[in-house]
Amino acid sequence: MSYPSNKLYEEVAFVAYHFHWSQDDILNLEHSTRKRWIAEINKINQQLQG
């Protein structure tokens, strides 16, 4: 079973937008690590929004 490509694009775009990391750097992360960074970015965004 493979990971849906549309979800992968969303994850890469999200991390790249917020952290300005390259596509290759993001894709080289383990899926669980990438999901952890997404969670951390979401926490930052929630804190900034009050």
N, C-alpha and C positions, 0 to 999 in steps of 0.2 A: 504494500500500500504506500502510495506516495503522498506527499503533502500538497494540497491544492495550490496551483501556481498563483491564483489570484490572491490568496492569503499571503503567500511569500512576497509578492510584489507589494502588498500593503505594509507588511512588516519592514521590508527594506526601505520603502519610501518614508515611513514614519521615523525610523531611526536616522536615516540620512538627513531628513529635514531638520530634526532637532539637534543632532550631534555633528552633522556635516562629515560623517564618515563615508568612505568610499563604498561602492556597491560590493567590491571584492572583500573588503574588510568585514562587512556585515554578513555576507554569504558564507564567509569562513567560520563564523561563529556556530557553535552547536545550537540546535533549535531551542533547547531549554535556556541557554544563555541569552539568546536573542529575545526570547519571551520575557526573561527577567529584566533586560534593559528596557523593553517596552513598558513593563510594569513600573519601573523606576521613573521613566519619562512621564507616565501618567500621573504618578504621585507628585512630581514637580509641577506639572500643569495644574493639578487640583489645588496645590498650595498657593500658586500664583493667582489663581482665580478667587481665592478666599473661601 
